[in-house]
Amino acid sequence: MQAQILILDFGSQFTQLIARRIRELGVFTEIRPCTDPPPKHATFKALILSGGPASVTDADAPKFDPAWLALGVPVLGICYGMQLIAHLSGGILEKGSSREYGFSTIEVADNSSLLSGFELNEHTTVWMSHGDHVGKPPPGYKLLARTLAGVPAAIGNPDKKTYCLQFHPEVVHSPRGTEMLSNFIFNICSLSRDWSSAGFIEQTIATIRRQLPEGSRAICALSGGVDSTVAAALVHRAIGERLHCVFVDNGVLRKEEAPAVMARLGRGGLNLNIKAVDASDTFLAALKGVSNPEEKRKIIGRTFIEIFDHESKSIPGVTHLVQGTLYPDVIESVSVRGPSATIKSHHNVGGLPEKMKLKLIEPLRELFKDEVRKIGAELGVSEDILKRQPFPGPGLAVRIIGDITPAKLDLLREADHILVEEIKAQGLYHTLWQSFAVLLPVQSVGVMGDGRTYEQTVAIRAVVSEDGMTADWAYLPHDLLRRVSSRIVNEVRGINRVVLDISSKPPATIEWE
């Protein structure tokens, strides 16, 4: 499928979110590094320049060929993209005395084109993330919106069909941002809707069949979560029984997880060709004494691959490994498109060895969690799997701060089981993005009965989110928190204190490690 909109990535953590919003509007789009050379003739119909962490005037600013802006297609610059366009077009940039990050209010100065549907002088909330700003727009550019401090927040050149926003319309924190994107796509660019979940499935199945011709087979790292299950269902739709799924008990799963997964996904469940491998001793031995979270992730990634390599030897013709990697996994791990900042390694990304014997198939690599759920529904995956909260590939290893031991795993499993049980009983499980317990490397004094205790602490983490890229801590009812705390302290011998994590993402991440 030919992209109607091309997005050039200058390193923003939100670049893929721009693509996601556009796909939600029914238009197919692709992302390219900003360092790509421009084509002689545009095969796409519109261009978007993303945000980014750099300063346009810095010596180490991302390389960019201005010929991209001379291809004759409508252009939208977002944040860094706005500053770059203004700089190249004769505008004046100013460095702010401090970085503006978070909620801001803008005032509409021109309600045509990009801000069609808004009222003149209307105030609307947006999400800012920048240091520099445009002090004076370039010649030919009209002021469309300003901040309450009078700084240009949106500008446009109707003759060139080039528009710029200083804020991020793609994030949920800009409530009317999607409306602005829609104005650009349909009113300014006059594009048609050509993107759907069904179209993605059809295109991906065709790609998988080209990658895996008759006679070749694939092995799938199946955890039972949404990502790997939908990835397996998609590849199974493409190649049928030539897909061999392997469920690995890595020793850092939740309570009663292994038998539940096999019942849900094996014969009689989703009917996948699946084999269970108990490798808990292997993983725990490899993790023994390791406290560094990055090292934990990489050890688990390497061990998974070693096991899959071993299992693949018993299956003739296996050439590929299927993984349920999603875009948030990738963008937090490596710079896959442009100069994005690395936040942490992901088990599906940073843990892979340089000389892996199997080739990778990651059919969901460009998608967010909510998109994956839609794809899963189209493929017939049951709701109890699709609505399951995300669970990290490294499992409880990244929910135990410090080294991993069987005793700590037992404590965390019981505490986490109680938390999830009570959240489900309250009917809140599906309203939360994630809810889990974290075992902290903190002991504190307590009193039980007439005796003194000196035991472990667990933190309760519950967040709400749309896509996992940003998240707010959830307001859990006090009576629920009271029951959870009471049950954990009374039922889990070895824990005498429960605390609540009320950090949002950003600045924190959802998982502690």
C-alpha positions, 0 to 999 in steps of 0.5 A, a space after each residue: 500500500 502506498 503511503 499518502 502521508 510521509 512523516 520524517 522523524 527528528 527523534 520525538 518519542 511521539 513520532 509513531 503516535 502521529 502515525 497512529 492518529 492519522 491511521 485512526 483517521 483512516 489514512 495510511 502513513 509511513 515514517 522515515 528518518 529525517 536523514 533520508 534523502 528526498 526523492 526527485 518526485 513525491 509519490 506521497 501527498 503530504 509531508 509531516 516533520 515531527 518533533 525532536 529533542 535537539 535545537 535547530 541551530 545546534 551543530 549536532 542538529 539532525 541532518 536534513 535536506 531542505 529539498 524535502 520542502 520543495 516537493 510541492 506537497 502540503 507540509 505540517 511541522 510539529 514542535 521541532 518541525 515548526 522551528 526548522 521550517 521557520 528557520 529555513 524560511 527566514 523566521 526568527 528563533 528564540 531560546 526560551 529562558 527555560 524549557 516548556 513542558 506540559 499543559 499550556 493554553 493557546 488562543 486562536 487568532 485565525 480560525 481558517 484552514 488548520 483551526 477550522 471549527 474553532 472560535 476566534 479568541 477561543 482558548 484551548 489546552 495543548 501539550 508543549 515540549 520544547 526549549 526554543 520557539 519561533 519569535 517571529 514567523 517567516 515572511 508569508 506566514 500568518 499567525 494562527 494561534 498564540 500562547 497566553 504569553 504571546 508566543 506563536 503557537 501555530 502559523 501557516 502559509 496558505 499559498 504554500 500549504 505549509 503549516 506549523 504547530 509548536 505543540 503536540 496535537 498527537 498526544 491525548 493531552 491536546 484534547 482537540 489535536 486530532 481535530 487539527 490533524 483532521 483539518 490538515 489531512 482532509 481540508 488542506 490536503 484533500 486526502 481520502 480514507 484508505 487505511 483499516 485493520 482489515 487492510 493491515 491484516 491483508 497486507 501483513 499476511 501477504 508479507 509473511 507469506 513472502 517471508 515464509 514460502 512453502 516448506 519453511 517454518 516459524 517458531 513463535 515466542 508465545 507468552 499468552 499476553 495480548 502482543 504475542 497471542 495476536 502476533 501468533 494468530 496473525 502468522 497462523 492465519 498466514 501459514 497455518 500449522 507451519 507455525 510452531 508456538 513455544 511457551 516458556 516458563 521462565 520462572 518469573 511468571 505470575 501465580 498459576 500463569 503457566 497452566 492458564 496459558 496452555 489451557 487458553 491457547 492450546 488445543 481446545 483454546 485458540 487452537 494454536 500448535 503450542 508446546 510448553 517448556 519449563 526453563 525456570 531453573 535455567 533463567 533463575 540460574 542466569 539471573 542469580 546475583 544480578 541487580 542491574 535492570 538493563 542486565 536483567 533484560 538482556 540476560 532474559 532476552 539472550 536466554 529466550 533466544 538460546 531456548 528457541 534456538 534449541 527448540 527449533 532444532 527439533 522442527 525441520 525447516 524452521 527459519 524464523 522467530 516470531 515476536 510480539 514486539 510493539 512500537 513502544 517497546 522499540 522506541 524506548 529501546 533503540 533509535 529505529 527511525 531517527 535520532 530518538 533518545 534511548 530510554 531502556 532496553 526491551 527484552 524483545 529488542 535490546 536482548 537479542 544476540 548479534 549473531 542470532 540463527 533465526 530471522 525475526 518476524 515482528 508483524 506488530 512492530 509498528 503498532 500500539 497496544 490498542 491497535 493490536 487489540 483491534 487487529 486481534 478482534 478482527 482475527 477472532 482472538 477472545 476478549 479475555 485475552 485482548 483485554 488482559 493488562 500488559 505484562 512485561 516479557 522479563 516478567 517479575 524480574 523487573 518488578 523485583 528491585 535488586 537481585 532475584 531469588 525464589 523467596 522474593 518471587 514467592 512474596 511478589 507472586 502472592 502480593 500481586 495475586 491479591 492485588 489483581 484479585 481485589 481489583 477484579 472483584 471491584 470491577 476495575 481491571 479493564 478500566 486500568 492500563 496496568 495494575 501490579 505490585 513491585 517488591 522493593 529492596 526496603 525492610 522496615 520495622 512493624 508490629 504484628 500481635 505483640 511482636 516486632 517484625 522487620 520485613 519487606 515492602 511492596 509498592 502498588 502501581 496502577 495507571 490509566 493510559 490509551 497507548 502506554 506512551 503516556 500514563 497517569 496514576 489511577 485513583 483507586 478507591 480507599 476501601 479497595 486500597 485498605 483491603 489490598 494492604 490488609 490482605 497482603 500484610 496478613 496473608 503474605 508472611 514476609 511483607 509488613 508494609 504496602 505503599 502506593 506509587 502515584 507517579 505519572 509517565 512521564 517523568 516516570 515509566 510505568 514499570 519500575 525497571 
